[in-house]
Amino acid sequence: MLRKKLLKNVFLFLDSHPDGGGLGVKMLDGRGNFLPESKRGLPTPWIAFYKMFGFSFLFPKSRKFGKYHLTYLDKDKIQEVEVLSGAFMIIRKSVLDKIGLLDEDYFMYGEDIDLSYRILKGGYKNYYYPETRIIHYKGESTKKPA
């Protein structure tokens, strides 16, 4: 019953935001910790550089250096974001009809960035909706058997 209500709230939000092409939710790890990949910016070369060399860690509230995980945005507020996580994304069918489905050249990782970017290029917005949460067990798809 709770799951139906949570999904209903996601759909109601999108219905009230016709500019929204896609929506992602707050993700928690198995221990209940917030996963920063719940809200991300497009990983341009400079943004990736800032992340790889620790600037985003040193200056998380900076709009310049914190753009990879949008660490300057409140994780508990609804926000426009650039990249939705492939772990949970809701996309309007009409948007998919316009921008196309997942690119089959991506086997795993990066497909969510590509799709999110195409949503933005199609003239829509991507929303981060923290009022609904999921537990995301990162890396389970690539875990090798023991």
C-alpha positions as CSV (number, residue, x, y, z in Angstrom):
1,M,0.0,0.0,0.0
2,L,2.8,2.4,0.9
3,R,4.6,1.7,-2.4
4,K,1.4,2.7,-4.4
5,K,1.2,5.9,-2.4
6,L,4.8,6.8,-3.1
7,L,4.5,6.1,-6.8
8,K,1.2,8.0,-6.9
9,N,3.0,11.1,-5.4
10,V,5.7,10.8,-8.0
11,F,3.1,10.8,-10.8
12,L,1.1,13.6,-9.2
13,F,4.2,15.7,-9.1
14,L,5.0,15.1,-12.7
15,D,1.4,15.8,-13.6
16,S,1.6,19.2,-11.9
17,H,4.9,20.0,-13.7
18,P,4.2,19.6,-17.5
19,D,7.8,20.9,-18.2
20,G,9.2,17.8,-16.5
21,G,10.5,15.1,-18.8
22,G,12.0,12.9,-16.1
23,L,12.2,12.5,-12.4
24,G,14.5,10.8,-10.0
25,V,14.2,10.2,-6.2
26,K,16.3,10.3,-3.1
27,M,18.4,7.2,-2.9
28,L,19.8,5.6,0.3
29,D,22.3,2.9,0.7
30,G,21.5,-0.3,2.7
31,R,22.4,1.5,5.9
32,G,20.1,4.4,5.2
33,N,22.8,6.9,4.2
34,F,22.1,9.4,1.5
35,L,23.7,8.5,-1.9
36,P,25.0,11.7,-3.6
37,E,24.4,10.3,-7.0
38,S,20.7,10.9,-6.4
39,K,21.2,14.4,-7.9
40,R,24.0,15.1,-10.4
41,G,25.1,17.6,-12.9
42,L,26.4,16.8,-16.4
43,P,29.9,15.5,-16.2
44,T,31.7,18.0,-18.5
45,P,35.5,17.6,-18.6
46,W,35.9,20.5,-16.1
47,I,33.3,19.1,-13.7
48,A,34.9,15.6,-13.9
49,F,38.3,17.2,-13.3
50,Y,37.1,19.0,-10.1
51,K,35.7,15.7,-8.9
52,M,38.7,13.5,-9.7
53,F,41.2,15.9,-8.2
54,G,39.2,16.4,-5.0
55,F,37.9,20.0,-5.4
56,S,34.3,18.9,-5.1
57,F,35.2,17.2,-1.8
58,L,37.1,20.2,-0.5
59,F,34.4,22.8,-1.6
60,P,31.1,20.9,-1.5
61,K,29.0,24.1,-1.2
62,S,30.7,25.7,-4.2
63,R,28.5,26.0,-7.3
64,K,31.6,25.7,-9.4
65,F,33.3,22.7,-7.7
66,G,30.2,20.9,-6.3
67,K,28.5,20.5,-9.6
68,Y,29.2,16.7,-10.1
69,H,26.8,15.7,-7.3
70,L,25.2,19.1,-7.0
71,T,26.4,19.2,-3.3
72,Y,25.4,22.8,-3.0
73,L,21.7,21.9,-3.4
74,D,19.7,20.8,-0.3
75,K,19.2,17.0,-0.5
76,D,15.8,17.3,1.1
77,K,14.3,19.8,-1.4
78,I,12.8,19.3,-4.8
79,Q,15.2,20.6,-7.3
80,E,15.9,20.7,-11.0
81,V,18.9,18.5,-11.9
82,E,20.7,17.6,-15.0
83,V,21.3,13.9,-14.6
84,L,18.9,11.3,-13.3
85,S,20.2,8.0,-11.8
86,G,19.5,4.9,-13.8
87,A,18.7,3.2,-10.5
88,F,15.3,5.0,-10.5
89,M,14.0,7.3,-13.2
90,I,10.5,8.0,-14.4
91,I,10.3,9.4,-17.9
92,R,7.1,10.5,-19.7
93,K,6.3,8.2,-22.7
94,S,5.7,11.3,-24.8
95,V,9.3,12.4,-24.0
96,L,10.7,9.0,-24.9
97,D,8.7,9.1,-28.2
98,K,10.4,12.4,-29.0
99,I,14.0,11.8,-27.8
100,G,14.3,8.0,-28.3
101,L,14.9,5.1,-26.0
102,L,18.1,4.0,-24.3
103,D,21.1,3.9,-26.6
104,E,22.1,0.3,-27.1
105,D,25.8,1.3,-27.4
106,Y,25.8,1.7,-23.7
107,F,25.9,-1.7,-21.9
108,M,26.1,-0.4,-18.4
109,Y,27.0,3.0,-16.9
110,G,26.6,6.2,-18.7
111,E,23.2,5.4,-20.3
112,D,21.4,7.4,-17.6
113,I,23.6,10.4,-18.4
114,D,22.9,10.1,-22.1
115,L,19.2,9.8,-21.6
116,S,19.1,12.7,-19.1
117,Y,21.0,14.9,-21.5
118,R,18.6,14.1,-24.3
119,I,15.7,14.9,-22.1
120,L,17.2,18.4,-21.5
121,K,18.1,18.8,-25.2
122,G,14.5,17.9,-26.0
123,G,13.4,21.0,-24.0
124,Y,12.3,19.3,-20.8
125,K,13.5,19.5,-17.2
126,N,14.7,16.7,-15.0
127,Y,13.5,16.8,-11.4
128,Y,15.0,15.4,-8.2
129,Y,12.1,14.5,-5.9
130,P,13.3,13.6,-2.4
131,E,9.8,13.1,-1.0
132,T,10.1,9.5,-2.4
133,R,13.1,7.4,-1.4
134,I,14.5,4.0,-2.5
135,I,17.2,1.8,-1.2
136,H,19.9,1.3,-3.8
137,Y,22.4,-1.5,-3.3
138,K,25.2,-0.1,-5.5
139,G,27.3,-2.4,-7.5
140,E,25.0,-5.4,-7.2
141,S,24.7,-5.7,-11.0
142,T,28.4,-6.0,-11.5
143,K,29.3,-8.1,-8.4
144,K,31.1,-11.3,-9.2
145,P,30.0,-14.6,-7.5
146,A,32.2,-15.6,-4.6
